[in-house]
Amino acid sequence: MSLRLLLVEDDRELCATLRSALMLEGYEVITAASLSEASAIYIQTQVDGEYKTQAFDLILLDLGLPDGDGSEFLNRLRRRQNMPVIIVSARETDGQKIQLLDAGADDYLVKPFSVGELLARIRVAMRHRGAHLRPAITRYEYADVYVDLVSHKVSKKGKAVHLTPTEFHLLARLVRSAGQVVSHRHLLVDVWGQEYSDHTHYLRLYMGQLRAKLERNPARPEFLLTEPGIGYRVLDNTCAE
């Protein structure tokens, strides 16, 4: 199951790290660095003056934002919708946690935290809403190829294989959905961005590069497979986290 997340975080480095990790999970991640930006993204004004909210499956919300406290956004959100909200904050007092949980937060994660813990908390929050997500896939093996998404390492016959950032993100997106076909559009949006959704030549180019580096015979791929007219998939031979 693919989720659409809103990440509200003003720490640029942490935001980039979380966004990258979540995108590797196959999630669509929209980011905001302030209360005003989050509100502008979440609430769109229609031509007739009525308000329409954007569709998100879950919100990750920092508290200490440049133009106010994240709790303000939580309070406004809860007057409209009941989607899962996970607080991510450096504040760790029990009183603060209790107050926000009582105000409608689904969970409270204290910084610093591991990506693995965050992903587990997301799975729990979604499970409470009736959506069951499979555990994160972190490793993939096929024949003499080994992929470790956590350490960003790829090897073939025991030797490290250098992938460009784009090659790695494309491979990781396929590994996260091992055994399933991922459409051309989903791959383009998840790896390159919404504005590249029609650039299928990018996929042909980078899949060719991945096959040249990882397949025994790039002309006859064994695990980086094409589904004609639909997309690509890797064989399901994975290890869960």
Summary of the structure (lengths in Angstrom):
residues: 241
radius of gyration: 19.7
end to end distance: 16.7
largest distance: 61.6
contacts: 698
relative contact order: 0.11
helix: 37%
strand: 26%
